[in-house]
Amino acid sequence: MLFMVEMDLDVPWDIDKTVFEDMKAREKARSHELQRAGKWPHIWRVAGRYANVSIFDVESAGELHDIMMSLPLYPFMTVKVTALCRHPSDINQDD
């Protein structure tokens, strides 16, 4: 199943910088792990915001939920999830 996930971050202004840098490093490592596994095939930064738009390719909504909960920065995220399906006019039906 494909899902478009929009993630906006709202990090508390008073968070300890060392703690936040550690969280960002762990977030990056986790996202790389998921990308290499094929679960997170696309990620785009939203210009001018601390946000991204991503595509996840997972077995179920439950798997997506578990992945989102595993992200170290999840507590600071506002997330919008949209289920996707192939459009019949897409000429790239095999990707």
C-alpha positions in Angstrom: 0.0 0.0 0.0 1.2 3.5 -0.8 0.7 6.4 1.5 1.6 10.1 1.1 2.7 11.4 4.5 3.1 15.1 5.2 5.2 15.8 8.3 5.4 19.2 9.9 7.8 19.6 12.8 7.2 22.0 15.7 10.2 21.7 17.9 10.0 23.4 21.3 12.1 26.5 21.3 13.6 25.6 24.7 14.7 22.0 23.9 18.2 21.2 25.0 20.4 21.5 21.8 22.4 18.4 22.6 19.3 16.3 23.1 17.8 17.7 19.8 21.0 17.1 17.8 21.0 13.4 19.1 17.3 13.1 18.1 18.0 14.4 14.6 20.9 12.0 14.1 18.8 9.0 15.2 15.9 10.3 12.9 18.3 10.4 10.0 19.6 6.9 10.7 16.1 5.5 11.0 15.0 7.2 7.8 18.0 5.7 5.9 17.2 2.3 7.3 13.6 2.5 6.1 14.7 3.9 2.7 17.2 1.1 2.2 14.4 -1.4 3.1 12.2 0.1 0.4 9.6 1.2 2.9 10.3 5.0 2.4 11.0 5.3 -1.3 10.5 9.1 -1.6 11.1 12.1 0.6 11.0 15.7 -0.3 11.7 18.8 1.8 9.0 21.5 1.7 10.8 24.7 0.9 10.7 27.3 3.6 9.3 25.0 6.3 10.6 22.4 8.7 8.5 19.8 6.9 8.6 17.1 4.3 6.3 15.1 2.0 7.1 11.4 1.8 5.8 8.3 0.1 5.7 5.1 2.1 5.3 1.7 0.5 4.1 -0.6 3.3 1.9 -3.7 3.8 -0.8 -1.9 5.8 -1.9 1.2 7.6 -0.8 -0.6 10.8 2.7 -1.0 9.5 2.8 2.7 8.6 1.6 3.5 12.1 4.4 1.4 13.7 6.9 3.1 11.4 5.7 6.6 12.3 5.8 5.7 16.0 9.5 4.6 15.6 10.7 8.0 14.4 12.6 9.8 17.1 11.1 13.2 16.1 7.6 11.9 16.0 6.6 13.6 19.2 7.2 17.0 17.5 5.3 16.1 14.3 1.9 17.1 13.0 1.2 14.3 10.4 -1.3 14.1 7.6 -1.7 10.7 5.9 -3.3 10.1 2.5 -3.8 6.6 1.1 -2.8 6.4 -2.6 -3.6 4.1 -5.5 -2.3 3.8 -9.0 -3.9 6.2 -11.5 -5.2 4.5 -14.7 -3.5 7.1 -16.9 -0.1 6.6 -15.4 2.3 5.4 -18.1 4.7 4.0 -15.5 2.6 1.2 -14.2 5.7 -0.9 -13.4 7.6 1.3 -11.0 
